[in-house]
Amino acid sequence: MTHSVSQPIAAIATAPGRGGIGIVRVSGPSLGPFIFALLGRTLAPRHANFGPFPDAEGQAIDQGISIYFAAPSSYTGEDVLELQGHGGPAVMQALLKRCLRVGQPYGLRLAAPGEFTLRAFLNDKIDLAQAEAVADLIDASSETAARAAMASYRGDFSKRVDNIANQIVELRMLVEATLDFPEEEIEFLEKYQARARLISIQNELGDVLVQSQQGMVLREGLHVVLAGEPNVGKSSLLNALAGQDLAIVTDIAGTTRDKVSQVIHLDGVPITIIDTAGLRDTDDKIEALGIARSWAEIERADVVLHLLDVQHPTSPLDSKIESHRSARSVVLSVFNKCDLVDSNTHSVLNNHQEALFVSAKTGDGLAALRSCLLALAGWQPSQESPWLARQRHIDALTSAQEALRCAQAHADQNDRVLDLFAEELRLAHDHLGSITGRMTPDDLLGEIFSRFCIGK
């Protein structure tokens, strides 16, 4: 963020396009004079006022509801004005343009992406994890994800992190006080039950980490690519998993020439399924382009479902797919068309016990495939995530966990190592503080809030 946070800001706060209602939001210090200049009247805080939104000549751009929220009782912690009018793009743009023109003497400018929420964070209305949850709530693609995002926004995740951090601070205070008396270092560990308290903190942190890993799966989901030779049933499997006819299915090899993508939800977990062009040598330039894109999708996949025809179970693609996949991805062999299996193919099935067998036509085996995908995602259906989490949260929790392990190692030594013990506690506390924003560099703030939509 390079703009000054002392300037008032304005933006359209509703989604682009037509809608029944559109909102222009303004936030800044002491908006009273600006409100009078814009509307020609003062507004009582937290009261809905119906009336026109006049242009420079006094003609109504629109009419709707004006609401003034006085600081600090607002979303941003500053004075906030919301103009709720009809949600046509032309109306909203005209109203925003009018606000910016009237606000020129007051330094009003267009808000940067996420700047309203950034100001809420800087004004201690929410912490950093709650701010991220605002974006997650907007982006939630399932009811389960929305519930978890709302829990994060309420502060459920932050409270657990802060509780652990506070326990570390209490232990640090005792350690720091003891450092002035070296002869008491060994006695300190026993007198204040430092080892037992540290183990309790580690156990609680471990629980939060497990729940957060579930929350990250719920937020990130899986990127799954269907790969294989032509006519093995990739498009049919995509249609079966999605429950609708998304891809064209024919007996003609090379029907799919470009990727087809669909997001499905399994127990609320988003799974992006990519159907790709059949992998083969071809002189068709257009099909060759599609095949090149197939290999590119395989390289960035979390999971590659290598689809094979159960009637032709061997494939020259095994080694090629293995060489193209990323180090973090998983390749799973899936034999399709099992509705065509007869007694002569039972020996083939027995030789591939780690593979899955499905029929995209009849639906047999799809439940097992869905369960396998959830397992590969790390999702435990019996343990719904209480909040959403991001990779940076997992990294911070893991780093804090490692610091506590080092502290435990120092505590188990017989030498005088309280200074090292205290240092590891400090590091663990700093890692936890980065989650909620207690210890967050400015460049990270810029990275996080730049991903928000304008107006939020």
VEXNUTOR-921107 format. One line per field, with one value per residue (C-alpha): residue in three letters; x, y, z. Coordinates in Angstrom, 3 decimals. Example, Ala and Ser with C-alpha at 12.3 -4.5 7.8 and 13.67 -1.06 7.14 Angstrom:
VEXNUTOR-921107
resn = [ALA_SER]
c1 = [12.300_13.670]
c2 = [-4.500_-1.060]
c3 = [7.800_7.140]
end
This chain:
VEXNUTOR-921107
resn = [MET_THR_HIS_SER_VAL_SER_GLN_PRO_ILE_ALA_ALA_ILE_ALA_THR_ALA_PRO_GLY_ARG_GLY_GLY_ILE_GLY_ILE_VAL_ARG_VAL_SER_GLY_PRO_SER_LEU_GLY_PRO_PHE_ILE_PHE_ALA_LEU_LEU_GLY_ARG_THR_LEU_ALA_PRO_ARG_HIS_ALA_ASN_PHE_GLY_PRO_PHE_PRO_ASP_ALA_GLU_GLY_GLN_ALA_ILE_ASP_GLN_GLY_ILE_SER_ILE_TYR_PHE_ALA_ALA_PRO_SER_SER_TYR_THR_GLY_GLU_ASP_VAL_LEU_GLU_LEU_GLN_GLY_HIS_GLY_GLY_PRO_ALA_VAL_MET_GLN_ALA_LEU_LEU_LYS_ARG_CYS_LEU_ARG_VAL_GLY_GLN_PRO_TYR_GLY_LEU_ARG_LEU_ALA_ALA_PRO_GLY_GLU_PHE_THR_LEU_ARG_ALA_PHE_LEU_ASN_ASP_LYS_ILE_ASP_LEU_ALA_GLN_ALA_GLU_ALA_VAL_ALA_ASP_LEU_ILE_ASP_ALA_SER_SER_GLU_THR_ALA_ALA_ARG_ALA_ALA_MET_ALA_SER_TYR_ARG_GLY_ASP_PHE_SER_LYS_ARG_VAL_ASP_ASN_ILE_ALA_ASN_GLN_ILE_VAL_GLU_LEU_ARG_MET_LEU_VAL_GLU_ALA_THR_LEU_ASP_PHE_PRO_GLU_GLU_GLU_ILE_GLU_PHE_LEU_GLU_LYS_TYR_GLN_ALA_ARG_ALA_ARG_LEU_ILE_SER_ILE_GLN_ASN_GLU_LEU_GLY_ASP_VAL_LEU_VAL_GLN_SER_GLN_GLN_GLY_MET_VAL_LEU_ARG_GLU_GLY_LEU_HIS_VAL_VAL_LEU_ALA_GLY_GLU_PRO_ASN_VAL_GLY_LYS_SER_SER_LEU_LEU_ASN_ALA_LEU_ALA_GLY_GLN_ASP_LEU_ALA_ILE_VAL_THR_ASP_ILE_ALA_GLY_THR_THR_ARG_ASP_LYS_VAL_SER_GLN_VAL_ILE_HIS_LEU_ASP_GLY_VAL_PRO_ILE_THR_ILE_ILE_ASP_THR_ALA_GLY_LEU_ARG_ASP_THR_ASP_ASP_LYS_ILE_GLU_ALA_LEU_GLY_ILE_ALA_ARG_SER_TRP_ALA_GLU_ILE_GLU_ARG_ALA_ASP_VAL_VAL_LEU_HIS_LEU_LEU_ASP_VAL_GLN_HIS_PRO_THR_SER_PRO_LEU_ASP_SER_LYS_ILE_GLU_SER_HIS_ARG_SER_ALA_ARG_SER_VAL_VAL_LEU_SER_VAL_PHE_ASN_LYS_CYS_ASP_LEU_VAL_ASP_SER_ASN_THR_HIS_SER_VAL_LEU_ASN_ASN_HIS_GLN_GLU_ALA_LEU_PHE_VAL_SER_ALA_LYS_THR_GLY_ASP_GLY_LEU_ALA_ALA_LEU_ARG_SER_CYS_LEU_LEU_ALA_LEU_ALA_GLY_TRP_GLN_PRO_SER_GLN_GLU_SER_PRO_TRP_LEU_ALA_ARG_GLN_ARG_HIS_ILE_ASP_ALA_LEU_THR_SER_ALA_GLN_GLU_ALA_LEU_ARG_CYS_ALA_GLN_ALA_HIS_ALA_ASP_GLN_ASN_ASP_ARG_VAL_LEU_ASP_LEU_PHE_ALA_GLU_GLU_LEU_ARG_LEU_ALA_HIS_ASP_HIS_LEU_GLY_SER_ILE_THR_GLY_ARG_MET_THR_PRO_ASP_ASP_LEU_LEU_GLY_GLU_ILE_PHE_SER_ARG_PHE_CYS_ILE_GLY_LYS]
c1 = [0.000_1.556_-1.393_-1.752_-4.278_-5.065_-6.912_-10.629_-11.400_-14.404_-15.408_-18.357_-18.821_-21.142_-20.259_-19.927_-22.968_-26.658_-28.429_-31.413_-29.214_-25.768_-23.630_-21.012_-18.926_-16.800_-14.472_-12.208_-11.701_-14.367_-16.688_-19.290_-18.331_-18.049_-21.495_-23.087_-21.365_-22.530_-26.110_-26.909_-27.886_-26.375_-27.030_-27.615_-25.337_-26.785_-30.082_-31.332_-32.192_-34.175_-33.690_-32.060_-28.359_-27.931_-25.453_-23.628_-26.777_-28.992_-30.629_-30.996_-28.487_-30.562_-32.480_-31.954_-30.776_-27.857_-26.388_-23.643_-21.560_-19.557_-16.099_-15.204_-18.521_-18.035_-16.497_-13.233_-13.155_-13.366_-16.374_-18.181_-20.898_-22.880_-25.057_-27.485_-29.083_-30.277_-27.632_-27.149_-23.519_-24.112_-25.859_-23.118_-20.321_-22.061_-22.560_-18.932_-17.711_-19.835_-18.398_-14.831_-15.487_-17.146_-14.431_-11.487_-11.024_-10.973_-8.398_-10.909_-9.506_-10.478_-9.849_-7.214_-8.198_-8.935_-8.278_-11.494_-10.608_-6.972_-8.159_-10.336_-7.189_-5.022_-7.711_-7.908_-11.448_-10.273_-6.983_-5.167_-6.659_-10.150_-9.333_-8.312_-11.548_-13.497_-12.030_-12.543_-16.208_-16.710_-14.914_-16.534_-17.896_-19.791_-21.934_-19.285_-16.569_-18.829_-19.483_-15.774_-14.944_-17.564_-16.024_-12.648_-14.229_-15.873_-12.385_-12.580_-9.190_-7.609_-8.813_-7.163_-3.908_-3.981_-4.650_-1.531_0.486_-0.631_0.453_3.871_4.104_3.367_6.097_8.487_7.860_8.882_11.966_13.083_12.748_14.871_17.671_18.891_19.568_21.699_21.932_18.158_17.964_17.681_15.262_13.093_12.152_10.897_9.465_7.205_6.539_7.998_8.256_4.636_3.397_5.434_4.037_0.500_1.189_2.640_-0.409_-2.801_-0.734_-0.776_-4.594_-4.840_-2.412_-4.437_-7.676_-5.988_-4.722_-8.326_-9.291_-6.661_-7.933_-11.434_-10.185_-7.666_-9.239_-7.525_-6.517_-7.244_-6.326_-7.852_-5.117_-4.848_-5.003_-7.958_-11.256_-10.509_-13.501_-12.015_-14.882_-17.440_-15.824_-15.851_-19.568_-20.242_-18.366_-19.986_-23.452_-24.032_-22.980_-20.080_-17.824_-18.723_-18.478_-18.047_-16.238_-14.038_-10.478_-9.375_-12.856_-11.541_-9.054_-8.887_-9.287_-12.712_-12.788_-15.425_-15.415_-17.300_-17.728_-17.121_-18.173_-17.787_-14.200_-13.735_-12.245_-11.323_-11.550_-9.730_-10.581_-7.704_-7.090_-6.162_-2.404_-1.058_1.152_-0.760_-0.188_-3.285_-1.933_-5.021_-5.117_-1.353_-1.923_-4.535_-2.168_0.572_-1.884_-2.683_0.967_1.050_-1.985_-0.339_2.739_0.723_-1.799_-2.178_-3.555_-3.312_-5.965_-4.338_-7.387_-7.079_-9.514_-9.852_-9.945_-6.501_-4.815_-1.275_-0.237_2.980_2.058_3.006_6.614_5.758_3.173_5.569_8.269_5.906_4.228_5.464_7.248_4.233_1.600_0.125_-0.581_-3.492_-4.334_-8.071_-9.430_-12.656_-15.371_-15.577_-19.133_-17.474_-15.381_-15.929_-14.285_-11.288_-10.238_-10.359_-6.656_-5.959_-7.879_-5.967_-2.647_-3.610_-4.739_-3.622_-5.648_-9.306_-11.906_-14.891_-17.585_-18.372_-21.389_-23.048_-21.498_-19.902_-16.767_-17.404_-18.069_-14.680_-13.029_-14.610_-13.465_-9.958_-9.826_-10.893_-8.210_-5.560_-6.686_-6.131_-9.787_-11.380_-15.153_-15.819_-13.931_-15.317_-12.899_-13.941_-12.291_-10.568_-6.788_-4.130_-0.697_0.950_-1.035_0.151_3.745_3.571_2.017_4.601_7.457_6.044_5.757_9.413_10.516_8.652_10.318_13.704_12.647_11.666_15.096_16.807_14.592_15.557_19.268_20.973_23.123_22.071_20.222_17.386_18.591_18.203_14.894_13.654_14.827_12.872_9.773_10.226_10.491_7.369_5.489_6.610_5.467_2.018_1.889_2.367_-0.963_-3.068_-0.877_0.774_4.143_3.561_5.861_4.334_5.213_3.068_0.142_0.476_0.498_-2.564_-4.828_-3.940_-5.859_-9.128_-11.727_-12.052_-14.754_-13.890]
c2 = [0.000_3.292_5.616_7.678_6.170_9.654_10.609_9.862_7.168_6.197_3.214_1.220_-1.478_-3.796_-6.236_-5.007_-5.338_-4.668_-5.243_-4.124_-2.134_-0.617_0.977_3.698_3.793_6.660_6.421_8.966_11.263_13.907_13.452_15.925_18.851_16.511_15.008_18.454_19.510_16.334_16.044_19.573_18.342_16.825_13.240_11.817_8.841_5.377_6.663_5.750_8.870_8.573_11.309_12.398_12.254_15.588_16.432_19.767_21.462_20.101_17.498_14.013_11.461_8.902_8.683_6.214_5.788_7.596_6.215_7.901_5.863_8.052_6.946_4.686_2.808_1.808_-0.950_0.953_2.730_6.066_8.120_6.145_7.231_4.686_5.741_2.972_3.520_1.571_-0.891_0.085_0.498_3.950_5.181_3.857_5.332_8.720_8.704_7.740_10.410_12.999_11.941_12.240_15.682_17.037_15.445_17.013_19.831_17.209_14.996_12.267_9.650_6.296_3.427_0.806_-2.900_-3.986_-0.553_-0.345_-3.614_-2.518_0.557_-1.654_-3.631_-0.552_0.942_-2.262_-3.121_-6.558_-8.446_-9.725_-13.214_-11.694_-9.354_-12.307_-14.018_-11.149_-12.067_-15.771_-15.171_-13.348_-16.094_-19.039_-21.496_-23.784_-23.479_-25.332_-22.914_-19.928_-21.173_-21.668_-18.230_-16.642_-18.394_-16.906_-13.473_-13.778_-14.319_-18.023_-18.768_-15.590_-16.341_-19.770_-18.303_-15.431_-17.831_-19.842_-16.646_-15.380_-18.637_-18.264_-14.667_-15.760_-18.370_-15.858_-13.385_-15.982_-16.931_-13.345_-12.617_-15.653_-14.763_-12.126_-14.906_-17.566_-19.741_-20.285_-21.480_-25.182_-24.575_-22.406_-25.282_-27.295_-24.482_-23.090_-26.432_-24.974_-28.318_-29.254_-25.838_-26.024_-29.476_-28.170_-25.268_-27.652_-29.903_-27.008_-25.668_-29.129_-29.212_-25.773_-26.819_-29.940_-27.937_-25.249_-27.825_-28.932_-25.304_-24.848_-27.899_-26.444_-23.159_-24.362_-27.651_-29.822_-29.297_-32.653_-33.446_-36.278_-37.602_-40.539_-41.727_-40.895_-42.735_-44.000_-42.064_-38.882_-36.674_-39.246_-39.341_-35.549_-35.523_-38.273_-36.504_-33.140_-34.615_-32.832_-32.978_-30.529_-32.237_-33.683_-37.469_-39.441_-42.538_-40.373_-40.082_-36.494_-35.112_-33.124_-30.604_-28.151_-28.454_-28.409_-27.330_-27.752_-27.167_-29.772_-29.952_-33.077_-32.584_-28.857_-29.220_-27.581_-29.979_-28.498_-31.252_-30.631_-32.792_-32.697_-33.705_-37.353_-37.835_-39.256_-38.388_-36.421_-34.399_-32.302_-28.866_-27.916_-31.215_-30.931_-27.569_-29.168_-31.989_-29.487_-27.810_-31.216_-31.721_-28.198_-29.025_-32.266_-30.304_-28.073_-30.639_-31.663_-35.025_-36.674_-39.299_-41.469_-42.948_-46.286_-48.541_-51.678_-53.695_-52.320_-51.960_-51.236_-47.752_-46.216_-43.000_-44.191_-43.021_-39.837_-38.730_-39.563_-37.377_-34.432_-34.347_-32.001_-33.335_-32.559_-34.156_-37.656_-39.925_-42.324_-45.030_-45.259_-48.058_-47.051_-49.041_-51.687_-52.381_-54.227_-56.473_-60.228_-63.254_-63.002_-59.675_-60.604_-61.435_-57.929_-56.377_-58.438_-57.138_-53.510_-53.530_-49.942_-48.618_-47.628_-49.199_-47.216_-47.083_-43.554_-44.999_-46.782_-44.829_-47.881_-46.974_-43.220_-43.134_-44.755_-42.266_-39.319_-40.699_-41.165_-37.561_-36.297_-38.444_-37.100_-33.582_-34.394_-33.944_-35.805_-35.817_-36.575_-33.440_-30.322_-27.416_-24.757_-22.021_-21.374_-21.106_-20.116_-21.473_-18.606_-19.567_-23.166_-22.000_-19.733_-22.425_-24.963_-22.548_-21.816_-25.548_-26.060_-23.223_-24.828_-28.165_-26.445_-24.843_-28.286_-29.646_-26.862_-27.497_-31.164_-30.334_-30.121_-27.121_-23.556_-22.765_-20.496_-17.780_-20.191_-21.402_-17.798_-17.071_-19.997_-18.845_-15.382_-16.841_-18.947_-15.882_-13.834_-16.552_-16.619_-12.825_-12.832_-14.670_-11.992_-9.081_-8.358_-8.869_-8.261_-6.440_-3.819_-5.712_-8.647_-6.297_-5.020_-8.567_-9.618_-6.630_-6.184_-9.414_-7.929_-6.439_-2.650_-1.416_-3.931]
c3 = [0.000_-1.104_-0.517_2.636_5.043_6.370_3.171_2.775_0.199_-1.923_-4.049_-5.309_-2.675_-4.611_-7.363_-10.978_-13.205_-12.761_-9.467_-7.473_-5.087_-5.464_-2.750_-2.886_0.278_1.602_4.603_6.255_9.217_9.919_6.930_8.213_5.885_2.893_3.596_3.756_0.528_-1.215_0.021_1.176_4.628_7.755_8.738_12.194_12.871_12.234_10.832_7.351_5.351_2.118_-0.461_-3.710_-4.551_-6.364_-9.125_-9.475_-10.836_-8.078_-10.311_-8.890_-10.116_-8.231_-5.018_-2.261_1.303_2.954_6.185_8.212_10.677_13.043_14.143_15.805_15.420_11.799_9.706_9.219_12.581_10.712_9.664_6.950_4.510_2.511_-0.386_-1.334_-4.717_-7.718_-8.832_-12.471_-13.555_-15.049_-11.896_-9.606_-11.737_-11.871_-8.102_-7.455_-9.867_-8.052_-4.661_-5.930_-7.424_-4.277_-2.164_-4.013_-1.458_1.298_-0.419_-1.301_-3.675_-5.157_-2.748_-3.513_-3.451_0.111_1.561_3.592_5.317_5.684_7.582_9.785_10.610_11.198_13.451_15.549_14.478_13.331_13.350_10.269_10.316_10.532_7.654_5.484_6.474_4.881_1.489_2.188_3.047_-0.249_-2.183_-0.371_-2.937_-0.546_2.565_4.577_3.468_4.201_7.763_8.359_6.916_9.164_12.177_11.230_10.838_14.271_15.655_16.613_15.031_16.405_19.947_19.888_18.565_21.083_23.951_23.075_22.630_26.042_27.697_26.064_27.300_30.885_30.700_29.136_31.953_34.529_32.527_31.982_35.678_36.543_34.105_36.574_39.086_37.323_40.402_40.254_36.645_37.396_40.260_38.032_35.745_38.701_40.821_38.103_36.375_33.202_31.428_32.135_31.056_27.877_27.040_27.570_25.198_22.610_22.794_22.305_19.405_17.823_17.987_16.373_13.628_12.779_12.634_10.546_8.066_7.638_7.143_4.445_2.570_2.740_1.338_-1.252_-2.379_-4.973_-8.598_-10.270_-13.882_-15.918_-18.190_-20.554_-24.117_-26.368_-25.799_-22.270_-20.921_-19.454_-20.608_-19.464_-16.020_-15.785_-16.634_-14.088_-11.286_-12.091_-12.506_-15.804_-19.453_-19.568_-22.115_-25.503_-25.541_-28.807_-30.025_-32.235_-30.951_-30.387_-29.661_-26.685_-28.069_-25.194_-21.467_-19.839_-16.196_-13.496_-9.733_-7.727_-3.952_-1.914_1.717_1.077_-0.222_-3.654_-6.209_-9.585_-12.226_-15.512_-18.540_-21.028_-24.622_-25.166_-25.049_-28.323_-31.282_-33.893_-37.059_-36.387_-35.357_-33.367_-31.493_-30.870_-29.170_-26.926_-26.034_-25.150_-22.786_-21.297_-20.356_-18.875_-16.697_-15.550_-14.444_-12.096_-10.838_-7.202_-8.338_-11.763_-12.438_-15.094_-16.770_-18.556_-20.377_-18.254_-21.498_-22.445_-19.040_-20.180_-21.273_-22.631_-20.807_-17.314_-17.484_-19.410_-16.859_-14.050_-15.623_-16.172_-12.760_-10.041_-6.973_-4.780_-7.013_-6.816_-9.790_-9.323_-11.868_-12.548_-14.724_-16.470_-18.287_-15.574_-16.673_-19.568_-17.307_-17.670_-16.117_-18.458_-16.938_-13.253_-13.283_-14.595_-11.708_-9.161_-10.505_-9.803_-6.191_-5.566_-8.504_-8.599_-10.855_-12.039_-14.640_-15.729_-17.537_-14.581_-11.685_-10.113_-8.143_-8.148_-4.405_-3.775_-6.141_-4.329_-0.963_-2.337_-3.552_-0.118_1.503_-0.874_0.029_3.692_4.527_7.419_6.856_10.532_11.637_10.013_10.110_12.623_10.547_7.229_7.087_4.581_3.812_5.691_8.806_8.524_8.029_11.092_13.285_12.114_12.832_16.284_16.908_15.948_18.239_21.145_20.361_20.624_23.905_25.152_24.188_26.134_29.146_29.121_29.353_32.704_31.764_32.414_29.202_30.294_27.918_24.975_26.417_26.554_23.008_21.570_23.433_21.927_18.423_18.930_20.149_17.128_14.703_16.294_16.236_12.467_12.080_13.744_12.689_16.006_14.288_10.582_8.111_5.824_2.650_3.814_4.399_0.837_-0.518_1.483_0.876_-2.802_-3.474_-2.175_-4.481_-4.704_-2.349_0.375]
end
